[in-house]
Amino acid sequence: MPAMPGYEVKLQTVVVAGGADLEIRSLLDRQQYADPFGEAEAVGISPACWPLFGQVWPSSQKLADLMQVWDLGNRRVLEIGCGLGLPSLVIHRRGGNITASDCHPLTEPFLRANLLLNHLVGLEYRVGNWGRSAPAMGEFDLIIGSDVLYERNHPEQLAAFLQLHAAAGAEVLIIDPNRSNRRAFHRAMALLGFDLTETLLDMPLDDGSPYRGRLLHYRRESADSATVV
Protein backbone atom coordinates (compact mmCIF):
# COMPACT_ATOMS: atom_id res chain seq x y z
CA MET A 1 0.00 0.00 0.00
CA PRO A 2 1.51 3.41 -0.88
CA ALA A 3 2.52 5.59 2.05
CA MET A 4 0.34 8.55 2.96
CA PRO A 5 1.97 11.98 3.40
CA GLY A 6 3.65 12.06 6.80
CA TYR A 7 2.10 8.88 8.16
CA GLU A 8 1.50 5.26 7.26
CA VAL A 9 -1.79 3.36 7.15
CA LYS A 10 -3.03 -0.20 7.03
CA LEU A 11 -6.23 -2.01 6.06
CA GLN A 12 -7.97 -4.21 8.60
CA THR A 13 -11.19 -6.17 8.77
CA VAL A 14 -13.41 -5.40 11.76
CA VAL A 15 -16.03 -7.97 12.72
CA VAL A 16 -19.44 -6.53 13.64
CA ALA A 17 -21.53 -8.88 15.77
CA GLY A 18 -24.76 -9.70 13.94
CA GLY A 19 -23.73 -7.80 10.81
CA ALA A 20 -21.32 -7.80 7.89
CA ASP A 21 -17.64 -7.10 8.52
CA LEU A 22 -16.25 -3.62 7.91
CA GLU A 23 -13.09 -2.92 5.94
CA ILE A 24 -11.25 -0.11 7.71
CA ARG A 25 -8.28 2.04 6.79
CA SER A 26 -6.50 2.99 10.02
CA LEU A 27 -3.12 4.34 11.08
CA LEU A 28 -0.36 1.74 11.00
CA ASP A 29 0.32 2.14 14.74
CA ARG A 30 0.28 4.68 17.56
CA GLN A 31 3.68 6.09 16.55
CA GLN A 32 2.28 8.01 13.56
CA TYR A 33 2.23 11.82 13.60
CA ALA A 34 1.92 14.54 10.97
CA ASP A 35 0.68 18.08 11.54
CA PRO A 36 2.63 20.17 8.99
CA PHE A 37 0.22 23.11 9.06
CA GLY A 38 -0.51 23.04 12.80
CA GLU A 39 -4.18 22.16 12.29
CA ALA A 40 -4.29 19.62 15.09
CA GLU A 41 -2.37 21.88 17.45
CA ALA A 42 -4.82 24.69 16.73
CA VAL A 43 -7.73 22.64 18.07
CA GLY A 44 -5.83 21.45 21.13
CA ILE A 45 -4.58 18.04 19.96
CA SER A 46 -1.11 17.25 21.32
CA PRO A 47 1.44 15.11 19.43
CA ALA A 48 0.84 12.29 21.95
CA CYS A 49 -2.90 12.33 21.26
CA TRP A 50 -2.63 12.90 17.50
CA PRO A 51 -2.74 9.20 16.43
CA LEU A 52 -5.60 8.21 18.75
CA PHE A 53 -8.30 9.07 16.21
CA GLY A 54 -6.86 6.57 13.72
CA GLN A 55 -6.95 3.40 15.83
CA VAL A 56 -9.62 0.72 16.09
CA TRP A 57 -10.38 0.80 19.81
CA PRO A 58 -12.14 -2.03 21.71
CA SER A 59 -14.85 0.30 23.08
CA SER A 60 -15.63 1.50 19.55
CA GLN A 61 -16.02 -2.12 18.45
CA LYS A 62 -18.42 -2.72 21.33
CA LEU A 63 -20.45 0.35 20.39
CA ALA A 64 -20.53 -0.75 16.74
CA ASP A 65 -21.89 -4.15 17.85
CA LEU A 66 -24.56 -2.39 19.93
CA MET A 67 -25.59 -0.13 17.05
CA GLN A 68 -26.13 -3.18 14.86
CA VAL A 69 -29.11 -4.13 17.06
CA TRP A 70 -30.21 -0.88 18.73
CA ASP A 71 -33.66 0.42 17.84
CA LEU A 72 -32.97 3.60 15.87
CA GLY A 73 -36.41 4.41 14.48
CA ASN A 74 -36.31 7.76 12.72
CA ARG A 75 -34.32 9.45 15.45
CA ARG A 76 -31.54 11.87 14.62
CA VAL A 77 -28.29 10.29 15.90
CA LEU A 78 -24.91 11.92 16.65
CA GLU A 79 -21.65 10.10 17.28
CA ILE A 80 -19.25 12.20 19.35
CA GLY A 81 -15.47 11.77 19.16
CA CYS A 82 -16.05 9.32 16.34
CA GLY A 83 -12.44 8.74 15.26
CA LEU A 84 -12.66 6.10 12.52
CA GLY A 85 -16.43 6.05 13.00
CA LEU A 86 -17.19 2.33 13.25
CA PRO A 87 -20.56 2.85 14.99
CA SER A 88 -21.50 5.58 12.50
CA LEU A 89 -20.72 3.28 9.60
CA VAL A 90 -22.92 0.56 11.10
CA ILE A 91 -25.82 2.98 11.63
CA HIS A 92 -25.39 4.43 8.14
CA ARG A 93 -25.38 0.94 6.63
CA ARG A 94 -28.67 0.25 8.45
CA GLY A 95 -30.22 3.38 6.94
CA GLY A 96 -30.17 5.40 10.16
CA ASN A 97 -30.05 9.19 10.33
CA ILE A 98 -26.48 9.53 11.63
CA THR A 99 -24.07 12.45 11.89
CA ALA A 100 -20.46 11.63 12.80
CA SER A 101 -18.37 14.25 14.60
CA ASP A 102 -14.83 14.75 15.84
CA CYS A 103 -12.30 17.57 16.19
CA HIS A 104 -9.33 15.85 14.54
CA PRO A 105 -8.53 17.38 11.12
CA LEU A 106 -7.98 13.95 9.52
CA THR A 107 -11.15 12.30 10.77
CA GLU A 108 -13.26 13.34 7.79
CA PRO A 109 -10.87 12.12 5.05
CA PHE A 110 -10.42 8.79 6.84
CA LEU A 111 -14.18 8.48 7.22
CA ARG A 112 -14.70 9.19 3.49
CA ALA A 113 -12.08 6.56 2.59
CA ASN A 114 -13.77 3.97 4.81
CA LEU A 115 -17.17 4.75 3.30
CA LEU A 116 -15.74 3.93 -0.12
CA LEU A 117 -14.08 0.76 1.15
CA ASN A 118 -17.48 -0.46 2.34
CA HIS A 119 -19.42 0.72 -0.73
CA LEU A 120 -21.26 3.42 1.23
CA VAL A 121 -21.80 7.09 0.41
CA GLY A 122 -23.36 10.18 1.87
CA LEU A 123 -22.68 10.00 5.61
CA GLU A 124 -23.10 13.38 7.34
CA TYR A 125 -20.00 14.71 9.12
CA ARG A 126 -19.58 17.78 11.33
CA VAL A 127 -16.60 19.13 13.24
CA GLY A 128 -17.42 18.70 16.91
CA ASN A 129 -15.02 20.30 19.39
CA TRP A 130 -16.44 19.94 22.90
CA GLY A 131 -14.73 23.10 24.09
CA ARG A 132 -16.14 25.27 21.29
CA SER A 133 -19.65 26.19 20.21
CA ALA A 134 -21.07 24.46 17.12
CA PRO A 135 -24.65 25.77 16.83
CA ALA A 136 -25.02 24.59 13.23
CA MET A 137 -25.03 20.98 14.42
CA GLY A 138 -28.46 21.38 15.99
CA GLU A 139 -30.05 18.89 18.39
CA PHE A 140 -30.14 15.10 18.37
CA ASP A 141 -32.46 12.46 19.83
CA LEU A 142 -29.71 9.87 20.42
CA ILE A 143 -26.06 10.70 21.09
CA ILE A 144 -23.46 7.94 21.20
CA GLY A 145 -19.76 7.73 22.01
CA SER A 146 -17.01 5.31 23.02
CA ASP A 147 -14.07 5.83 25.39
CA VAL A 148 -14.59 9.60 25.47
CA LEU A 149 -13.68 10.25 29.12
CA TYR A 150 -9.93 9.61 29.06
CA GLU A 151 -8.79 13.12 30.05
CA ARG A 152 -9.55 14.97 33.27
CA ASN A 153 -11.32 17.90 31.59
CA HIS A 154 -13.56 15.72 29.42
CA PRO A 155 -16.49 15.24 31.86
CA GLU A 156 -17.31 18.95 32.16
CA GLN A 157 -16.56 19.74 28.51
CA LEU A 158 -18.62 16.85 27.18
CA ALA A 159 -21.56 17.47 29.51
CA ALA A 160 -21.69 21.11 28.36
CA PHE A 161 -21.55 20.00 24.73
CA LEU A 162 -24.39 17.52 25.30
CA GLN A 163 -26.48 20.21 26.95
CA LEU A 164 -26.27 22.18 23.70
CA HIS A 165 -27.00 19.29 21.34
CA ALA A 166 -29.30 16.88 23.19
CA ALA A 167 -32.95 17.32 22.28
CA ALA A 168 -35.70 17.15 24.88
CA GLY A 169 -36.15 13.49 25.79
CA ALA A 170 -32.74 12.57 24.36
CA GLU A 171 -30.80 9.43 25.18
CA VAL A 172 -27.01 9.28 25.50
CA LEU A 173 -25.10 5.99 25.17
CA ILE A 174 -21.44 5.85 26.16
CA ILE A 175 -19.27 2.72 26.11
CA ASP A 176 -16.62 3.34 28.76
CA PRO A 177 -13.65 1.04 29.58
CA ASN A 178 -13.94 1.79 33.31
CA ARG A 179 -12.26 5.19 33.17
CA SER A 180 -12.09 6.92 36.57
CA ASN A 181 -13.43 10.15 35.03
CA ARG A 182 -16.86 8.61 34.53
CA ARG A 183 -17.87 9.50 38.12
CA ALA A 184 -17.35 13.21 37.45
CA PHE A 185 -19.31 12.78 34.22
CA HIS A 186 -22.18 11.12 36.10
CA ARG A 187 -22.39 14.14 38.41
CA ALA A 188 -22.30 16.62 35.54
CA MET A 189 -25.02 14.75 33.63
CA ALA A 190 -27.22 14.48 36.73
CA LEU A 191 -27.12 18.27 37.07
CA LEU A 192 -28.47 18.46 33.52
CA GLY A 193 -31.42 16.20 34.38
CA PHE A 194 -30.14 12.92 32.96
CA ASP A 195 -30.87 9.65 34.78
CA LEU A 196 -28.26 6.90 34.48
CA THR A 197 -28.45 3.15 33.96
CA GLU A 198 -25.09 1.33 34.07
CA THR A 199 -24.55 -2.10 32.54
CA LEU A 200 -21.32 -4.03 33.07
CA LEU A 201 -19.75 -5.36 29.87
CA ASP A 202 -17.36 -8.28 30.28
CA MET A 203 -17.88 -10.31 27.12
CA PRO A 204 -14.76 -10.75 24.94
CA LEU A 205 -14.35 -9.08 21.58
CA ASP A 206 -15.04 -11.07 18.45
CA ASP A 207 -11.38 -12.05 18.17
CA GLY A 208 -11.50 -13.53 21.66
CA SER A 209 -9.51 -10.77 23.37
CA PRO A 210 -10.93 -9.74 26.76
CA TYR A 211 -13.00 -6.61 27.28
CA ARG A 212 -14.17 -5.04 30.51
CA GLY A 213 -16.19 -1.86 30.57
CA ARG A 214 -19.64 -0.38 31.01
CA LEU A 215 -22.54 0.84 28.97
CA LEU A 216 -23.57 4.21 30.40
CA HIS A 217 -27.16 4.86 29.34
CA TYR A 218 -28.44 8.34 30.16
CA ARG A 219 -32.05 9.38 29.65
CA ARG A 220 -33.62 12.79 30.02
CA GLU A 221 -37.37 13.03 30.29
CA SER A 222 -38.90 15.40 27.77
CA ALA A 223 -40.86 18.38 28.99
CA ASP A 224 -43.94 17.11 27.14
CA SER A 225 -43.91 13.79 29.00
CA ALA A 226 -43.15 15.18 32.46
CA THR A 227 -45.96 14.91 35.00
CA VAL A 228 -46.68 17.95 37.11
CA VAL A 229 -47.84 17.05 40.62
C-alpha positions as CSV (number, residue, x, y, z in Angstrom):
1,M,0.0,0.0,0.0
2,P,1.5,3.4,-0.9
3,A,2.5,5.6,2.1
4,M,0.3,8.6,3.0
5,P,2.0,12.0,3.4
6,G,3.7,12.1,6.8
7,Y,2.1,8.9,8.2
8,E,1.5,5.3,7.3
9,V,-1.8,3.4,7.1
10,K,-3.0,-0.2,7.0
11,L,-6.2,-2.0,6.1
12,Q,-8.0,-4.2,8.6
13,T,-11.2,-6.2,8.8
14,V,-13.4,-5.4,11.8
15,V,-16.0,-8.0,12.7
16,V,-19.4,-6.5,13.6
17,A,-21.5,-8.9,15.8
18,G,-24.8,-9.7,13.9
19,G,-23.7,-7.8,10.8
20,A,-21.3,-7.8,7.9
21,D,-17.6,-7.1,8.5
22,L,-16.2,-3.6,7.9
23,E,-13.1,-2.9,5.9
24,I,-11.2,-0.1,7.7
25,R,-8.3,2.0,6.8
26,S,-6.5,3.0,10.0
27,L,-3.1,4.3,11.1
28,L,-0.4,1.7,11.0
29,D,0.3,2.1,14.7
30,R,0.3,4.7,17.6
31,Q,3.7,6.1,16.6
32,Q,2.3,8.0,13.6
33,Y,2.2,11.8,13.6
34,A,1.9,14.5,11.0
35,D,0.7,18.1,11.5
36,P,2.6,20.2,9.0
37,F,0.2,23.1,9.1
38,G,-0.5,23.0,12.8
39,E,-4.2,22.2,12.3
40,A,-4.3,19.6,15.1
41,E,-2.4,21.9,17.5
42,A,-4.8,24.7,16.7
43,V,-7.7,22.6,18.1
44,G,-5.8,21.5,21.1
45,I,-4.6,18.0,20.0
46,S,-1.1,17.2,21.3
47,P,1.4,15.1,19.4
48,A,0.8,12.3,21.9
49,C,-2.9,12.3,21.3
50,W,-2.6,12.9,17.5
51,P,-2.7,9.2,16.4
52,L,-5.6,8.2,18.8
53,F,-8.3,9.1,16.2
54,G,-6.9,6.6,13.7
55,Q,-6.9,3.4,15.8
56,V,-9.6,0.7,16.1
57,W,-10.4,0.8,19.8
58,P,-12.1,-2.0,21.7
59,S,-14.9,0.3,23.1
60,S,-15.6,1.5,19.6
61,Q,-16.0,-2.1,18.4
62,K,-18.4,-2.7,21.3
63,L,-20.4,0.3,20.4
64,A,-20.5,-0.8,16.7
65,D,-21.9,-4.1,17.9
66,L,-24.6,-2.4,19.9
67,M,-25.6,-0.1,17.0
68,Q,-26.1,-3.2,14.9
69,V,-29.1,-4.1,17.1
70,W,-30.2,-0.9,18.7
71,D,-33.7,0.4,17.8
72,L,-33.0,3.6,15.9
73,G,-36.4,4.4,14.5
74,N,-36.3,7.8,12.7
75,R,-34.3,9.4,15.5
76,R,-31.5,11.9,14.6
77,V,-28.3,10.3,15.9
78,L,-24.9,11.9,16.6
79,E,-21.6,10.1,17.3
80,I,-19.3,12.2,19.4
81,G,-15.5,11.8,19.2
82,C,-16.1,9.3,16.3
83,G,-12.4,8.7,15.3
84,L,-12.7,6.1,12.5
85,G,-16.4,6.1,13.0
86,L,-17.2,2.3,13.3
87,P,-20.6,2.9,15.0
88,S,-21.5,5.6,12.5
89,L,-20.7,3.3,9.6
90,V,-22.9,0.6,11.1
91,I,-25.8,3.0,11.6
92,H,-25.4,4.4,8.1
93,R,-25.4,0.9,6.6
94,R,-28.7,0.3,8.4
95,G,-30.2,3.4,6.9
96,G,-30.2,5.4,10.2
97,N,-30.1,9.2,10.3
98,I,-26.5,9.5,11.6
99,T,-24.1,12.4,11.9
100,A,-20.5,11.6,12.8
101,S,-18.4,14.3,14.6
102,D,-14.8,14.7,15.8
103,C,-12.3,17.6,16.2
104,H,-9.3,15.9,14.5
105,P,-8.5,17.4,11.1
106,L,-8.0,13.9,9.5
107,T,-11.2,12.3,10.8
108,E,-13.3,13.3,7.8
109,P,-10.9,12.1,5.0
110,F,-10.4,8.8,6.8
111,L,-14.2,8.5,7.2
112,R,-14.7,9.2,3.5
113,A,-12.1,6.6,2.6
114,N,-13.8,4.0,4.8
115,L,-17.2,4.7,3.3
116,L,-15.7,3.9,-0.1
117,L,-14.1,0.8,1.1
118,N,-17.5,-0.5,2.3
119,H,-19.4,0.7,-0.7
120,L,-21.3,3.4,1.2
121,V,-21.8,7.1,0.4
122,G,-23.4,10.2,1.9
123,L,-22.7,10.0,5.6
124,E,-23.1,13.4,7.3
125,Y,-20.0,14.7,9.1
126,R,-19.6,17.8,11.3
127,V,-16.6,19.1,13.2
128,G,-17.4,18.7,16.9
129,N,-15.0,20.3,19.4
130,W,-16.4,19.9,22.9
131,G,-14.7,23.1,24.1
132,R,-16.1,25.3,21.3
133,S,-19.7,26.2,20.2
134,A,-21.1,24.5,17.1
135,P,-24.7,25.8,16.8
136,A,-25.0,24.6,13.2
137,M,-25.0,21.0,14.4
138,G,-28.5,21.4,16.0
139,E,-30.1,18.9,18.4
140,F,-30.1,15.1,18.4
141,D,-32.5,12.5,19.8
142,L,-29.7,9.9,20.4
143,I,-26.1,10.7,21.1
144,I,-23.5,7.9,21.2
145,G,-19.8,7.7,22.0
146,S,-17.0,5.3,23.0
147,D,-14.1,5.8,25.4
148,V,-14.6,9.6,25.5
149,L,-13.7,10.3,29.1
150,Y,-9.9,9.6,29.1
151,E,-8.8,13.1,30.0
152,R,-9.6,15.0,33.3
153,N,-11.3,17.9,31.6
154,H,-13.6,15.7,29.4
155,P,-16.5,15.2,31.9
156,E,-17.3,18.9,32.2
157,Q,-16.6,19.7,28.5
158,L,-18.6,16.9,27.2
159,A,-21.6,17.5,29.5
160,A,-21.7,21.1,28.4
161,F,-21.5,20.0,24.7
162,L,-24.4,17.5,25.3
163,Q,-26.5,20.2,27.0
164,L,-26.3,22.2,23.7
165,H,-27.0,19.3,21.3
166,A,-29.3,16.9,23.2
167,A,-33.0,17.3,22.3
168,A,-35.7,17.1,24.9
169,G,-36.1,13.5,25.8
170,A,-32.7,12.6,24.4
171,E,-30.8,9.4,25.2
172,V,-27.0,9.3,25.5
173,L,-25.1,6.0,25.2
174,I,-21.4,5.8,26.2
175,I,-19.3,2.7,26.1
176,D,-16.6,3.3,28.8
177,P,-13.7,1.0,29.6
178,N,-13.9,1.8,33.3
179,R,-12.3,5.2,33.2
180,S,-12.1,6.9,36.6
181,N,-13.4,10.2,35.0
182,R,-16.9,8.6,34.5
183,R,-17.9,9.5,38.1
184,A,-17.4,13.2,37.4
185,F,-19.3,12.8,34.2
186,H,-22.2,11.1,36.1
187,R,-22.4,14.1,38.4
188,A,-22.3,16.6,35.5
189,M,-25.0,14.7,33.6
190,A,-27.2,14.5,36.7
191,L,-27.1,18.3,37.1
192,L,-28.5,18.5,33.5
193,G,-31.4,16.2,34.4
194,F,-30.1,12.9,33.0
195,D,-30.9,9.7,34.8
196,L,-28.3,6.9,34.5
197,T,-28.5,3.1,34.0
198,E,-25.1,1.3,34.1
199,T,-24.6,-2.1,32.5
200,L,-21.3,-4.0,33.1
201,L,-19.7,-5.4,29.9
202,D,-17.4,-8.3,30.3
203,M,-17.9,-10.3,27.1
204,P,-14.8,-10.7,24.9
205,L,-14.4,-9.1,21.6
206,D,-15.0,-11.1,18.5
207,D,-11.4,-12.1,18.2
208,G,-11.5,-13.5,21.7
209,S,-9.5,-10.8,23.4
210,P,-10.9,-9.7,26.8
211,Y,-13.0,-6.6,27.3
212,R,-14.2,-5.0,30.5
213,G,-16.2,-1.9,30.6
214,R,-19.6,-0.4,31.0
215,L,-22.5,0.8,29.0
216,L,-23.6,4.2,30.4
217,H,-27.2,4.9,29.3
218,Y,-28.4,8.3,30.2
219,R,-32.0,9.4,29.7
220,R,-33.6,12.8,30.0
221,E,-37.4,13.0,30.3
222,S,-38.9,15.4,27.8
223,A,-40.9,18.4,29.0
224,D,-43.9,17.1,27.1
225,S,-43.9,13.8,29.0
226,A,-43.1,15.2,32.5
227,T,-46.0,14.9,35.0
228,V,-46.7,18.0,37.1
229,V,-47.8,17.0,40.6
